[in-house]
Amino acid sequence: MAEPLTREAFERARTAAALAARRDGRMLAIFSVAFGVAQLLFLRWADAHLVRATQLAIALPGFGLYIAIVCALLWRLERTKRSLGPVCPQCGGMLRGLSERVAAATGHCDSCGGVVVSPGHADGRSVDHQA
């Protein structure tokens, strides 16, 4: 069983994962739009200038390569988020989405109930119930 994270370490992991996801997501969007438009332009040009068999011989492998690169970029995006994001020190589960927000708010893993953020480093806000 590993030690719980400090609040600072937890927030650093969240921030690093978010920045990496934003960077890789931007790269994925730029590539997919730019090369998608390039394929459409090529197909339009090829309809006017190439024989149908030649057009297909060029377009189909090009589309396959396009899909392979998009899948590789998606895989990289998920792998980067997974490697940089916070992990429950008790069960080793990835804290993503709702699980990450629960851990940030409560300091506990929503899967195993283990302590993710050490209590000494959790938000020290308290509500004064006296008027």
Z-matrix of the N, CA and C atoms (Angstrom, degrees):
N
C 1 1.454
C 2 1.528 1 107.84
N 3 1.312 2 116.06 1 125.74
C 4 1.458 3 121.58 2 -178.52
C 5 1.523 4 110.40 3 -85.92
N 6 1.304 5 114.98 4 163.05
C 7 1.465 6 121.37 5 178.35
C 8 1.528 7 110.22 6 -73.54
N 9 1.337 8 117.00 7 145.74
C 10 1.468 9 119.53 8 175.21
C 11 1.531 10 111.07 9 -62.50
N 12 1.303 11 115.10 10 155.19
C 13 1.460 12 121.62 11 179.12
C 14 1.525 13 110.28 12 -78.25
N 15 1.309 14 115.83 13 154.31
C 16 1.464 15 119.11 14 169.35
C 17 1.526 16 107.20 15 -78.33
N 18 1.307 17 117.48 16 161.73
C 19 1.461 18 121.48 17 178.47
C 20 1.521 19 109.89 18 -59.21
N 21 1.344 20 116.60 19 -40.39
C 22 1.469 21 120.59 20 -179.02
C 23 1.526 22 111.22 21 -64.60
N 24 1.342 23 117.19 22 -42.89
C 25 1.465 24 120.54 23 179.99
C 26 1.530 25 110.57 24 -66.19
N 27 1.328 26 116.01 25 -39.10
C 28 1.466 27 120.42 26 178.28
C 29 1.525 28 110.32 27 -62.98
N 30 1.309 29 117.10 28 -47.11
C 31 1.468 30 121.10 29 -179.86
C 32 1.530 31 111.51 30 -66.28
N 33 1.343 32 117.51 31 -36.86
C 34 1.469 33 120.26 32 176.53
C 35 1.518 34 110.78 33 -61.60
N 36 1.334 35 116.85 34 -42.85
C 37 1.471 36 120.69 35 179.37
C 38 1.527 37 110.44 36 -64.39
N 39 1.325 38 116.56 37 -42.84
C 40 1.472 39 120.05 38 178.33
C 41 1.522 40 110.84 39 -61.37
N 42 1.332 41 116.66 40 -45.42
C 43 1.456 42 121.75 41 -178.34
C 44 1.527 43 111.34 42 -65.95
N 45 1.339 44 116.99 43 -43.39
C 46 1.464 45 120.51 44 179.97
C 47 1.524 46 110.88 45 -62.13
N 48 1.331 47 116.89 46 -42.60
C 49 1.465 48 120.23 47 179.04
C 50 1.526 49 111.14 48 -65.23
N 51 1.327 50 116.79 49 -40.81
C 52 1.466 51 120.21 50 179.96
C 53 1.528 52 111.48 51 -66.22
N 54 1.325 53 117.43 52 -42.12
C 55 1.464 54 120.57 53 179.26
C 56 1.530 55 111.20 54 -65.27
N 57 1.323 56 116.55 55 -42.85
C 58 1.463 57 120.25 56 179.25
C 59 1.524 58 110.55 57 -64.96
N 60 1.336 59 116.75 58 -40.31
C 61 1.470 60 120.22 59 178.70
C 62 1.524 61 110.88 60 -65.10
N 63 1.314 62 116.46 61 -39.23
C 64 1.468 63 119.98 62 178.44
C 65 1.526 64 110.53 63 -64.75
N 66 1.337 65 116.59 64 -44.37
C 67 1.462 66 121.11 65 -179.50
C 68 1.532 67 110.75 66 -64.12
N 69 1.338 68 116.71 67 -50.35
C 70 1.456 69 120.11 68 -178.28
C 71 1.530 70 111.32 69 -68.42
N 72 1.318 71 117.48 70 -34.50
C 73 1.462 72 120.83 71 176.46
C 74 1.511 73 112.25 72 -65.12
N 75 1.313 74 115.47 73 -39.15
C 76 1.466 75 119.97 74 177.32
C 77 1.527 76 110.36 75 -64.16
N 78 1.345 77 116.37 76 -43.33
C 79 1.457 78 120.57 77 179.17
C 80 1.531 79 110.21 78 -63.37
N 81 1.312 80 117.44 79 -41.39
C 82 1.460 81 121.73 80 178.16
C 83 1.528 82 111.13 81 -62.66
N 84 1.319 83 116.85 82 -44.32
C 85 1.462 84 120.80 83 -179.46
C 86 1.526 85 111.21 84 -64.45
N 87 1.313 86 116.65 85 -45.52
C 88 1.470 87 120.30 86 -179.49
C 89 1.525 88 110.40 87 -61.98
N 90 1.336 89 116.68 88 -46.84
C 91 1.461 90 119.64 89 -179.38
C 92 1.524 91 111.21 90 -62.46
N 93 1.336 92 116.40 91 -49.51
C 94 1.459 93 118.86 92 -173.94
C 95 1.528 94 112.12 93 -65.23
N 96 1.318 95 117.90 94 -38.55
C 97 1.459 96 120.06 95 178.94
C 98 1.531 97 110.60 96 -71.60
N 99 1.326 98 117.26 97 -47.97
C 100 1.464 99 120.23 98 -176.65
C 101 1.528 100 111.57 99 -61.89
N 102 1.318 101 116.76 100 -47.82
C 103 1.459 102 118.61 101 -177.37
C 104 1.529 103 112.07 102 -78.14
N 105 1.316 104 117.89 103 -25.43
C 106 1.461 105 119.89 104 172.71
C 107 1.515 106 111.19 105 -65.19
N 108 1.323 107 116.17 106 -43.85
C 109 1.472 108 120.67 107 177.32
C 110 1.532 109 110.05 108 -66.00
N 111 1.337 110 116.86 109 -39.32
C 112 1.467 111 120.00 110 179.15
C 113 1.526 112 110.69 111 -62.22
N 114 1.327 113 116.98 112 -38.88
C 115 1.470 114 119.53 113 177.57
C 116 1.525 115 111.27 114 -64.43
N 117 1.321 116 116.06 115 -42.27
C 118 1.466 117 118.89 116 178.67
C 119 1.525 118 111.28 117 -63.14
N 120 1.322 119 117.10 118 -41.87
C 121 1.467 120 120.52 119 177.70
C 122 1.528 121 110.84 120 -63.92
N 123 1.334 122 116.19 121 -41.23
C 124 1.458 123 119.44 122 178.01
C 125 1.527 124 110.78 123 -61.50
N 126 1.333 125 116.89 124 -45.19
C 127 1.459 126 120.01 125 -179.12
C 128 1.527 127 111.81 126 -62.38
N 129 1.301 128 115.57 127 -38.37
C 130 1.472 129 119.31 128 177.93
C 131 1.530 130 110.37 129 -65.06
N 132 1.338 131 116.64 130 -44.75
C 133 1.467 132 120.99 131 178.39
C 134 1.527 133 110.21 132 -65.21
N 135 1.336 134 117.26 133 -42.77
C 136 1.464 135 121.45 134 -176.76
C 137 1.521 136 111.70 135 -65.44
N 138 1.333 137 118.10 136 -33.03
C 139 1.469 138 120.27 137 177.36
C 140 1.522 139 111.10 138 -60.39
N 141 1.305 140 116.81 139 -34.28
C 142 1.459 141 120.48 140 -177.66
C 143 1.527 142 113.31 141 -88.02
N 144 1.332 143 118.46 142 -24.12
C 145 1.461 144 120.04 143 -170.04
C 146 1.525 145 115.76 144 -120.17
N 147 1.305 146 119.53 145 -14.14
C 148 1.459 147 120.26 146 -175.15
C 149 1.522 148 111.42 147 -121.46
N 150 1.318 149 114.42 148 155.28
C 151 1.457 150 121.55 149 173.27
C 152 1.531 151 107.27 150 -70.30
N 153 1.321 152 116.75 151 148.81
C 154 1.474 153 121.37 152 -174.91
C 155 1.533 154 111.90 153 -55.98
N 156 1.319 155 118.74 154 -41.89
C 157 1.469 156 121.96 155 -178.56
C 158 1.531 157 110.73 156 -64.82
N 159 1.312 158 117.11 157 -41.31
C 160 1.461 159 120.81 158 178.58
C 161 1.528 160 110.36 159 -67.66
N 162 1.307 161 115.63 160 -40.42
C 163 1.463 162 121.03 161 178.53
C 164 1.531 163 109.81 162 -58.67
N 165 1.325 164 117.48 163 -47.75
C 166 1.460 165 121.37 164 179.52
C 167 1.527 166 111.94 165 -66.69
N 168 1.326 167 117.16 166 -36.51
C 169 1.466 168 121.08 167 -179.98
C 170 1.524 169 111.31 168 -64.44
N 171 1.316 170 117.13 169 -26.44
C 172 1.469 171 121.00 170 178.13
C 173 1.526 172 110.93 171 -93.04
N 174 1.332 173 116.81 172 -43.47
C 175 1.462 174 121.08 173 -172.60
C 176 1.530 175 113.10 174 -70.56
N 177 1.327 176 118.58 175 -41.75
C 178 1.460 177 119.84 176 -176.55
C 179 1.525 178 113.37 177 -65.29
N 180 1.336 179 119.78 178 -47.95
C 181 1.470 180 118.05 179 175.72
C 182 1.539 181 112.32 180 -64.16
N 183 1.323 182 115.88 181 -34.07
C 184 1.468 183 119.41 182 177.27
C 185 1.516 184 111.61 183 -64.02
N 186 1.333 185 116.88 184 -41.19
C 187 1.457 186 120.77 185 177.79
C 188 1.525 187 110.56 186 -67.64
N 189 1.324 188 117.19 187 -39.90
C 190 1.466 189 120.78 188 176.82
C 191 1.518 190 111.79 189 -61.08
N 192 1.327 191 116.35 190 -42.33
C 193 1.460 192 120.89 191 177.35
C 194 1.523 193 110.97 192 -64.41
N 195 1.322 194 116.07 193 -41.38
C 196 1.469 195 121.45 194 177.53
C 197 1.525 196 110.85 195 -58.46
N 198 1.323 197 117.26 196 -48.33
C 199 1.464 198 121.69 197 179.91
C 200 1.526 199 110.40 198 -63.96
N 201 1.324 200 118.13 199 -40.09
C 202 1.473 201 121.15 200 179.45
C 203 1.525 202 110.75 201 -63.36
N 204 1.318 203 117.68 202 -41.14
C 205 1.466 204 120.87 203 -179.94
C 206 1.526 205 110.26 204 -68.95
N 207 1.324 206 118.06 205 -41.44
C 208 1.471 207 120.60 206 177.47
C 209 1.532 208 110.01 207 -61.64
N 210 1.325 209 117.22 208 -43.48
C 211 1.471 210 120.24 209 178.05
C 212 1.528 211 111.24 210 -63.20
N 213 1.321 212 117.26 211 -40.32
C 214 1.466 213 120.70 212 178.23
C 215 1.533 214 110.94 213 -64.36
N 216 1.316 215 116.87 214 -40.32
C 217 1.466 216 120.07 215 178.00
C 218 1.524 217 111.34 216 -67.15
N 219 1.322 218 117.77 217 -38.32
C 220 1.469 219 121.03 218 175.64
C 221 1.524 220 110.75 219 -64.15
N 222 1.325 221 116.59 220 -43.24
C 223 1.461 222 121.27 221 177.80
C 224 1.522 223 110.57 222 -60.77
N 225 1.331 224 116.04 223 -43.45
C 226 1.464 225 119.91 224 178.69
C 227 1.527 226 111.25 225 -62.94
N 228 1.323 227 116.91 226 -41.67
C 229 1.459 228 121.91 227 178.42
C 230 1.526 229 110.47 228 -58.68
N 231 1.321 230 117.38 229 -49.63
C 232 1.463 231 121.01 230 -179.68
C 233 1.520 232 111.88 231 -65.74
N 234 1.302 233 117.19 232 -41.15
C 235 1.474 234 121.30 233 179.76
C 236 1.526 235 111.22 234 -64.02
N 237 1.315 236 116.93 235 -41.32
C 238 1.461 237 121.00 236 179.33
C 239 1.519 238 110.87 237 -65.70
N 240 1.338 239 116.70 238 -45.64
C 241 1.468 240 119.65 239 177.99
C 242 1.521 241 110.60 240 -60.54
N 243 1.318 242 116.29 241 -41.45
C 244 1.459 243 120.77 242 -178.88
C 245 1.530 244 111.47 243 -67.00
N 246 1.315 245 117.40 244 -38.17
C 247 1.464 246 119.50 245 -177.18
C 248 1.524 247 112.84 246 -76.78
N 249 1.319 248 118.17 247 -27.30
C 250 1.457 249 120.88 248 -176.67
C 251 1.527 250 114.14 249 -98.80
N 252 1.316 251 117.12 250 -21.17
C 253 1.457 252 120.95 251 -175.85
C 254 1.515 253 112.64 252 -71.89
N 255 1.332 254 116.94 253 162.87
C 256 1.463 255 120.69 254 179.61
C 257 1.530 256 111.66 255 -68.34
N 258 1.323 257 114.86 256 147.55
C 259 1.458 258 123.00 257 -179.22
C 260 1.523 259 107.95 258 -127.07
N 261 1.311 260 116.61 259 142.02
C 262 1.469 261 120.65 260 176.65
C 263 1.524 262 108.26 261 -66.94
N 264 1.324 263 117.95 262 124.03
C 265 1.464 264 119.61 263 179.78
C 266 1.534 265 112.58 264 -70.60
N 267 1.316 266 118.26 265 -15.51
C 268 1.469 267 121.44 266 -177.94
C 269 1.530 268 111.70 267 -86.31
N 270 1.337 269 116.68 268 -53.75
C 271 1.473 270 120.41 269 -174.99
C 272 1.530 271 112.95 270 -105.48
N 273 1.327 272 117.61 271 -10.94
C 274 1.464 273 120.93 272 -179.36
C 275 1.516 274 113.70 273 77.90
N 276 1.334 275 117.41 274 8.63
C 277 1.457 276 121.05 275 -179.39
C 278 1.522 277 111.89 276 -73.90
N 279 1.328 278 114.52 277 146.41
C 280 1.458 279 120.27 278 177.32
C 281 1.526 280 109.27 279 -72.51
N 282 1.306 281 115.80 280 135.19
C 283 1.461 282 121.47 281 177.23
C 284 1.520 283 107.30 282 -101.85
N 285 1.329 284 115.52 283 96.68
C 286 1.453 285 120.98 284 -178.19
C 287 1.508 286 109.13 285 -131.12
N 288 1.310 287 116.04 286 147.05
C 289 1.457 288 120.81 287 176.85
C 290 1.510 289 112.00 288 64.02
N 291 1.324 290 115.71 289 -124.92
C 292 1.458 291 121.09 290 -177.84
C 293 1.530 292 111.35 291 -62.81
N 294 1.333 293 117.19 292 -38.71
C 295 1.466 294 120.44 293 179.21
C 296 1.528 295 111.34 294 -60.22
N 297 1.319 296 116.07 295 -39.33
C 298 1.466 297 120.80 296 178.93
C 299 1.528 298 110.56 297 -66.32
N 300 1.317 299 116.59 298 -42.65
C 301 1.465 300 120.01 299 179.85
C 302 1.527 301 111.82 300 -67.41
N 303 1.325 302 117.46 301 -37.34
C 304 1.467 303 120.93 302 176.48
C 305 1.515 304 110.05 303 -63.92
N 306 1.333 305 116.99 304 -44.60
C 307 1.463 306 120.78 305 179.26
C 308 1.526 307 111.21 306 -64.12
N 309 1.326 308 117.37 307 -37.50
C 310 1.465 309 120.41 308 178.82
C 311 1.520 310 110.85 309 -66.83
N 312 1.327 311 116.89 310 -38.16
C 313 1.461 312 120.48 311 -176.94
C 314 1.522 313 112.94 312 -79.83
N 315 1.333 314 116.88 313 -40.97
C 316 1.466 315 119.94 314 -173.62
C 317 1.515 316 113.98 315 -104.15
N 318 1.335 317 116.74 316 -23.31
C 319 1.457 318 119.96 317 -175.60
C 320 1.515 319 113.03 318 85.51
N 321 1.346 320 117.07 319 4.16
C 322 1.467 321 121.64 320 -177.52
C 323 1.518 322 111.03 321 -122.44
N 324 1.328 323 115.12 322 153.04
C 325 1.464 324 122.40 323 175.64
C 326 1.521 325 108.42 324 -75.45
N 327 1.318 326 117.19 325 135.43
C 328 1.459 327 119.34 326 179.23
C 329 1.522 328 112.35 327 -80.21
N 330 1.335 329 118.62 328 -10.94
C 331 1.461 330 121.24 329 178.50
C 332 1.526 331 112.13 330 -88.05
N 333 1.323 332 115.77 331 -51.90
C 334 1.468 333 119.24 332 -175.03
C 335 1.525 334 113.03 333 -107.53
N 336 1.316 335 118.06 334 -13.86
C 337 1.461 336 121.33 335 -178.51
C 338 1.514 337 113.55 336 82.35
N 339 1.330 338 116.86 337 1.90
C 340 1.457 339 121.17 338 -179.50
C 341 1.514 340 112.34 339 -69.68
N 342 1.319 341 115.12 340 161.00
C 343 1.458 342 121.34 341 -179.84
C 344 1.525 343 108.91 342 -78.63
N 345 1.322 344 116.02 343 122.82
C 346 1.460 345 122.18 344 178.06
C 347 1.519 346 109.64 345 -97.02
N 348 1.332 347 116.16 346 -47.08
C 349 1.466 348 122.11 347 178.82
C 350 1.520 349 106.62 348 -108.87
N 351 1.330 350 115.98 349 123.54
C 352 1.459 351 119.58 350 -176.68
C 353 1.526 352 110.77 351 -58.72
N 354 1.342 353 116.83 352 138.47
C 355 1.463 354 120.71 353 -175.44
C 356 1.522 355 113.34 354 -57.11
N 357 1.302 356 118.41 355 -31.66
C 358 1.459 357 120.90 356 178.77
C 359 1.509 358 112.50 357 -68.81
N 360 1.346 359 115.80 358 -17.54
C 361 1.462 360 120.38 359 -178.39
C 362 1.524 361 112.49 360 -113.12
N 363 1.323 362 117.10 361 4.67
C 364 1.461 363 119.25 362 176.94
C 365 1.520 364 109.04 363 -73.16
N 366 1.321 365 115.40 364 165.94
C 367 1.462 366 118.60 365 178.41
C 368 1.517 367 109.22 366 -55.98
N 369 1.312 368 116.27 367 127.92
C 370 1.443 369 120.87 368 -177.37
C 371 1.509 370 113.11 369 -89.94
N 372 1.316 371 117.56 370 18.78
C 373 1.462 372 120.02 371 -179.59
C 374 1.520 373 109.36 372 -69.94
N 375 1.273 374 115.87 373 135.62
C 376 1.462 375 120.29 374 175.10
C 377 1.514 376 107.78 375 -134.93
N 378 1.296 377 114.01 376 154.55
C 379 1.457 378 119.87 377 -178.56
C 380 1.530 379 107.62 378 -102.14
N 381 1.290 380 116.65 379 127.63
C 382 1.462 381 121.61 380 178.03
C 383 1.533 382 106.50 381 -88.40
N 384 1.324 383 115.20 382 113.56
C 385 1.457 384 119.77 383 -176.29
C 386 1.523 385 113.10 384 -84.92
N 387 1.313 386 118.27 385 -0.10
C 388 1.467 387 119.98 386 179.06
C 389 1.512 388 108.76 387 -88.57
N 390 1.307 389 115.27 388 144.96
C 391 1.467 390 120.54 389 -178.09
C 392 1.448 391 112.88 390 -83.52
